[in-house]
Amino acid sequence: MKMPDAFSTRYRDLLGGTYDCVDRIVLNAYFPLAQSPGGFRCWWRALCGGDDTLDDTHVMRFAGHFSRRVQAFAKKSGIPLIFCDRGERKHEVAEPHVPSNPAFRGVFCILVGRAPAPVRQVKRFGKGGIDIKTRTPYPWVNHYSFHIMDPQWGHVIVKLCPHPPFNAQIILNGHEYVARQAQRKGIEFTKEGNCFTEVSDAAGLAKVADTMSTSSAVGRLVQVCERWIYSACLCFALTREEQERTRFRYEYSVYQGEYSRNLLFTRGRQMEQVFDTVIDRTRAPLDIRTVKTIFGYKRRPFKQRGRNSKPPKIEVVVERPAWNLTVFKIHFGRLTVKIYSKGEHVLRIEAIAHNTEDLRCGRRIDRFPEMVLALKEMVEHFLEVLHSMDAAFIDNHTWEHLSAPSTLGDARIAGLDLTDPRTRAVIQAVVALAPNPQGFFVSDLAAQVNTIRPTQPSPYQPRQAAYDLKKLRAKAFVSKIEGTRRYELLPDGLSTLMAIDLLYNKVINPLLAAARTCTASPLPQPRTQIDVHYKNILNEMHGLFRTVGIAA
């Protein structure tokens, strides 16, 4: 399992796997010639044969033709055509219409919503003079979102403006692409929403996900756009003959991008403990200098040009959009990094470019690998500043497991009560008998316990030793040597029982006794090394109690 950063390496023993993936990708599709007034006029001449019909009426007429053709197509094909209100979450509207048949291909839903768009305004003056400009501010017009099921990318959205020059946006999901490629390679997985929660081959999935970061990803992005934008979307504005006659061809740029590192924990409780500690220990020390380092900037982001532009947002926030979800975010202008949990076992660290211009590596689609690399560096810089606890302090349920009942075969066996002197004596006796390579009998354990507790009211009997050995066997601390009546202490059991014995007798009892002592007693002379350690631990414990707020 590849551990790409110190944060993941720190918790490698708690992880079942890790993978990086490009998430949401938003591409802008535009016809370069028609973006300028002169180019728009040349394209119109090729389309209509001259400038006689170049006016606002004929330009606006394209939107009406587009609307009628789309409605007729939807009615004939039985495809839902839904008009959405402003602010309505369109992916939630389309979700019930996603086809259940995995073999379905094509458009399955069309949503109509209003949004601002650059609409051309034509003014005529003098003898044949034409002035073409873009309306300001951008008017709100209908946009048509074609929801498409693609064989390689799954759910694809093409959002097209019906006004010339028919600018469009293509929205893709990298997790959907990785899921389909993993299925072809025979990798089994469980997927909840936009996340892999269980994977049979984490290394294989990571290899598939890494293909989204290579230069070959550019060709795949262009292919999925070309496969649908002309035949399923632009065809309602321009026929195939008009597209070829005017040489109408889209070019693409990357508008938004998301990149995530996903850590698959084997236990959800350990993931929650790590995540809660990250929020508590990282939020306070973050300053503007550290934030700039995360995003690779030497200065604060500049305010964008425009009368209505807002000042850049620089903030560290903790959001709770749902009762079982906490999101730790850092905003830096139009860039964001965040860490949050997905499902019960996945911790996701994500970098988002709300506008790829701020990545400072160009916006054309051939620069896509450089954008992914920039987002990956943001994730790794973010992981470098996360403060969390040592993996050794992550709860692995050892303490609760000791006192909880267990099973040995079909029998239910009680847990270990560490407050019982008999149980502690049994632990000491088993540890004392562990060095014997041939193991020990039940009678040996009973004799050793009687040696440790010579003043007990009644002698410790072999039948009691047999019952206590069942408890240790149920916890997988002790095993019976096959074909004999002897028992042996397993390596994990030896380390755990020795730690319990030492902590109880040499750490917990002395510290509790010192904490309850109200009067200072003279220190022993001469002081041994263990006395020095006890004193240092006591001072540190008092400091810890003050920090967590339990000291008087």
N, C-alpha and C positions, 0 to 999 in steps of 0.2 A: 504494500500500500504506500503510495507516494505521499510524503509529508512536505508540502511546499513552503511552509513557514514555521516560525518558532511557536506560534500559538497552537497550531495543529499538532506539532511535534510534542508539545507539552502534555497533550491529552490523548496521545496515540493509543494508550492502553484502554481508553474508554470508548474508542471509535470502532465502528464496524466498517467504515470506508469514508472516502472523501472524493468529491469531484467538483470541477469548475465548469460553468456553463454560461453561454451568452443567453440572456433572457429575452426581454422584449426589444424588438428592433422596429423602428419607424423610418421608412424611406420616403423621401419626396421624389415624385415623378414630374418632370417638366419638359416641355418642348422648347429647346433653347432658342430657336429662330424667333418664336412669337413672344419672347419675353421683353423685347425692346419695341418701341413704337414703329420703327422702320421695318424691323423683321415681321411684326404683326401685319403690316400693310402688304409686304411681299407675299406672306402666306395667304392672305385674303385674296389677292389677285390670282394666285394659283388655284384657289378653291372656287372663286366665283367668276373668274375671267376678267376682272377689272375692279375699279373703285366706285362704280356707280351705286352699288348697294352697301357701301361701307358707311353705315350710320348706326346710331344707337338702337333704332327699331330692329334692324336686321341682326345686330349683335345679340340683343336681348332675346330674339326669337329662338335662338339655339336652345335656351333653357326650357322654353315651352315645348319644343319638339322632343327634347330629351325626356321630359316628364311624361308626355303622352306615350312615347314608345316603351318606356320602362313599365308603366302601368299596364299597357296592353300585353307585354311579355309576361309580367307577373301573373296576370289573370289567366292567360292561356296555359302557362306552365304550372299553375297551382302553387306558386311561391308566395309566401307571406310578404306583403308590402306594408310596413308599419311606419306611421308618422310619429316621431318622438317629440316630447316637449323639451323645452330648454332646461338643461341641467340633469336630464334623465340619463342614468347610467346605461348606455346602449349595449354593453356586453351582457348585462343582466337581462335586457329585453330579448336579445338574440339567443340566450342560453337554452330556453325551452325548445327552440326550433332546431337545435343541433341534431342531425340525423343519427339514429341509433344503428343504422346499417353501416358496418365498417367499410363496405365496398362502395359507398356513395361517393360520387365525384361531381363537382360543379357548384353552382349557386344554390343555396338553400334558404336564404333570407335576404331581404333588402330593407334597410332602415333609412328613413329620411329625417334629417335634422338640420337646424339652421346654425350657421357659423359665418364669421366674416371671411371675405375672399376678395382678391384683387380683380375687380371687374373693370373692363376697358370702357372709356368714355370717348366718344368721337364728336368733334366739333368741326363744322365746315365754315370756311370764310373766304371772301374774295371770289376769284374765278378758279375754282377747283382746289383751293387750299384745304388741307385736312390736318387737324391737330388731334393726335391720339395720346391720351394720358390715362393714368389709373385713378379711379375715384378715391378720394380721401375725405374722411376716414373710410376704411373698407366697409362696404355695405354688408348686411347680414342676408345671406341667400341660402337656399336649400342645397345641402350636400347629400349625395346618395352613397350609402355604405353597403357594398356588396359583400356579403358573408359567404365565403367559398370554402369547400372542403377539398384540400389538395392531397394527392397520394403521398407526397414526401414531407410536407410541412403541416399537415393537418388543417386547423382552422386559420384561414387567411382572410384579412379584411382589406378591401380596396375602397377607399373613400375618394370619390371623384366630384369635382365641381363642374356643373353642366354649362358654365359660361366659358367662352373661349379665353385663353388657350387650353382649357380643360386640365388644369393642374390637379394632381392626385397625390394621395398618401397610401402607402402599403404598410400594413401592420402585421408583423410576423412574431412567432414565439419560438425561441431556440429550444426550449424544453420539449415542445411538440416534435420538432425535427429529430432531436436526440432519441426520443421515445420510439419513433418509427424505425430509425436506423438500428436501435438496440434490439427491437423485435426481429428484424431481418437477420441479425447475427446470433439469434437464439438466447439473448440475455433476458432472464426473467426478472421482473421488477413489480413493485406495487407503487402506484402513482396516485397521490391525492392532490387534486388541483394542479398547480404548477410546481410540483415537487416530487422527487423520487424518495419514498420513505423506506423501502426495503429493496435491496438489489442482490441478486445471486452472485454477480461478478462485478464488484465495485471497480476493479482495475480496468475491466473491459468497457464498462460504461464511461469511465474517465477518458479512455482513448477515443471513444466515439464523440464525446463532448468536446475534446480538444480539436477536432476537425473544424469546429466553428471559428477557431482562432487563426487558421491558416489562410494563405492567399487563395486557395481553391474555393473558399467560402464565398468570395466575390462572384465567381461564376454561378454558383448555386443560387445566390440571391437574385442575380439578373434573370436567370432561367425561370424562377417561379413568378417573377413580375411579368416577364414577356409571355408566359403561358396563359395568363388570365386578363391582363389589363386591356389588350386590344380586342380579344374575342368575346369577353364577357362584360366589359364596362364601356370602353370608348365606342364600341359599335353602335350604341344608341345615340351618339352625337355625330359620328362620321362613319359612313359606310366603308367597307374594305377598299372599294375603288377610290374613294375620296382620300383615304389615308395614303394609298400608294401614289396617287396623282400629286398630292401636296407634300409627299415625303415626310409625313408626320411620324416622327419617331421620338419616343421618350428617352431622356437620360435621367440618371438617378443619383441622388445624394442621400447621405445618412443624416437624419434630423435628430433622432434620439436613440440611445442605446443603454442597455443594462447588462451588467456582468456580475455573477455571483459565485461565491465559494461556499459549498454545502458540506457541513460536517455531520455525518450520520452516527449519532451516539447509540450505543447498545441499550442504554437505560435512560428513559425520559427524566427520571428524578435527578440523575447526575447532570444532565444537560441543563435543567432548570437551575441547579445550584451554581453551575459555571456562569450561566447567563445573568442571574441575579447579582453575582459578585462582580461581573464585568461592569454592570450599570453603576453599582455603588462605588466602585473604586476608580472608574475612569471618568465619570462625569465631572467631578470637582477639579481634578488637576488640569483639565483641558483649557488652554489659553489660545489666543489668536495666533501666536507663533507656531504652536503645535498643529493647529488646524491648517495653516498655510502649508506646513510640511506635508500633511496628508495629501493635499490636492496638488502639490508640486508648484505652488505659486510663491513668489517673493513679496508680492504686494497684495493688498485687498482687491477684490474684483471691482472693476469700474462700473459706474452707472451706465446703462444702455442708452443710446441716443433715442430721442423721441420725447414729445411733450407729455405723453401719458405714461412713460416708463417709470417703474417703481425702483427705489434704491435696492441694491443687491442685498440679499438676505444672508446674514452670517449668524448662525445660532446653533446651540446644542439643545435638543429637546428629547423628552421621553413621552411617547404617545401611547395611549391605551384605547385603540379603536374598538376593541371587544374585550369582554370580561376575561377571556383566556389568552389574550395576545398583548404583548408589550413590545414596542418598537423603539430602539435607541437610534436617533438620527443626528447627523451633523450636516447642516446646510451651508454651502459656500457659493453664493450666487446661484448659478444654474447647474451646479454640481451637488450631488448628495451621496453620502455613504451612510449605511445603516446596518444594524445587526438585529435579528429577530428570530423567533422560532417558527418553524413550519411543521405542522403536525405535532406528534408526540416525541419524535426522536431526532429531528433535523434542526440544526442551528445554521442559519444562513447569514453570510456577510456579503453585502451587495453595494455596488457602486453604480450610480445613475448619472447620465449626462442628459439633462432636460433639453439642452441645445448643444450639439457636438462642436459648435464653434468655440466653446470654452475649453475644449481639449487641445486646441492649438496645433492640430495636425492635419487640417484641411477637412472638407466635408464631402468630397466626391466619393463615390462608392468604392473606387479602387484603393482608397485609404482606409478601408474598413479594418484590415488587420492591425494597423497602427492605432486606430481608435480602441480596439479591444485590448491591445497592449497597455495603452494609457489607463484604461479602466482597471485592468489587472494590477497595475502598479498602485493605483489608489486603494484597492482592497488590501494589498500587502502592507502599504504604509499605515492604513487604519489598524490592521492587526498588530503592527509593531507598537502602537501606543495604547493598546488595550491592557488594562491592569486586571489581573485575575489571581486566583489562589493557586498554590502549588497543587499538582494533580494528586499528591499523596494525601491531601486534606479533603479530597472529594469523598463524600459518603458512599461506601460500597455496601451498605446494609449489614456489615459484619456484626455490629452491636445488637441490632434488632434481631438478626438471625440467631444469635446465641440463645436468647430467652424464648424464641418462638418454638412451638411444637414442630416435630419433624416426623418422618415415617421411615421405618426400617422394614423393608418387605411390605407386608400388608398391615403391619402393626403401627399404631400411632404412639410416638414416644414424646414425653415431656421435654421441654427445653432445659437449658442450664441456668440455674438461679445463682448468679455470682454473689448475692448477698448471703447465701447459705455457707457457713463455715465448712460443712461437709463437702460441698462442691469444690470450694477452693482447695481443700486438702487433697481431693481426688486429682485435681489439675496438677498440683505440685508432685504428687506421687507418680503420675503418668510421665511427667517430664523427667523425673529422677530415674525411671525405669527405661527410658527411651534409648540410652546408649547400648543396651544389650542387643547384639546382632541377631540372637536367636529368639527375641521377643520375650514375653512374660505371660505367666498364668494369672488367672483370677485371684488365686491365693496369694501370689506375689503382690498384687495391687492391694489386697486387704491388709497384708502385713506392713506394707510401706505406709499406708494411711494411719495405721495404729502407731507407727513410729513417729509420724508427724504430729499426731494428736494423742499423746499419751494420757492426758487428763480428762478425756471425754467420759461421760457417765457410763456408757456401755461400749464394749469392743465393737469395732467395725467388722461385719461378717462378710464372708465370700459371696453370699446371695445379694447383699447390698452392692458389692463390687461388680457383680455381673449386671445388675440393673444400671449402674452408673456407666459401665462400658457400653451398654446399648445406647445411652444418650450420646456418648462421644462417637460411636459408630454412625448414628443417624446424622450427625453433623459432618461426617466424612473426615474426622480428625484421627480416628483409630480404625484399623481393619483387622480382621481375623486371618491369620496365616492359614492358607488352604491345606486341608488334610491334617491339621493339628488342633490343639486346644490353646495355642498361644496367640497372643495379640501383639501388634506392632503399631507404633505411632508414625503416621504419614508425615512427609516433609512439611506440607502446608499446615497440618495440625500442630506440628512441633513449633513452628514460628508463631502461630496464632496463640497457642496456650502459653508459651514462654512470655510473649508480649503482655498477655492478660495478667499473668502472675507478677511480672516485674512492675507493670503500671499500677496494679492495685496495692502492692506492698511497699514499693519504693518511691512512688510518685504521688498517687492520689491520697493515700492515708497521711503521709507527712505534710502535704500541702494543706489538706483540710484541717489537720491539727494546728498548723501554724496560722491558718486563717482565722481560727476560732480563739486563738490566744490573745487576750486583751492586754497583758503586760509584757513588756520586753524583757527577755531573759538574757543573761550574759552568754556570749558565744563561747562554744567549747574551745579550749586551748590544749594542745596545739590543734589548729583547724586542719582537717583532712580535705582532700580534693573534692570528695563527695559533699562535704559541708558547704564548700564554696559553690558547687553546682546548685544545691538546694536553695541557698540564699539568692543566687541569681534568678532561678526559676520563680521564687516567691516574689521578688521585685517585679519581674516581667508580668506575672499573673496579676498583681495589683494594678500595673499599668493597663493591662488588657481589660480588667474589670472597669476601670475608669473610662476607657475608650468606648466600650459597648454599653456603658450606662448602668451597670449593676453594682458599682461600688458606692458606699455611703459617703 
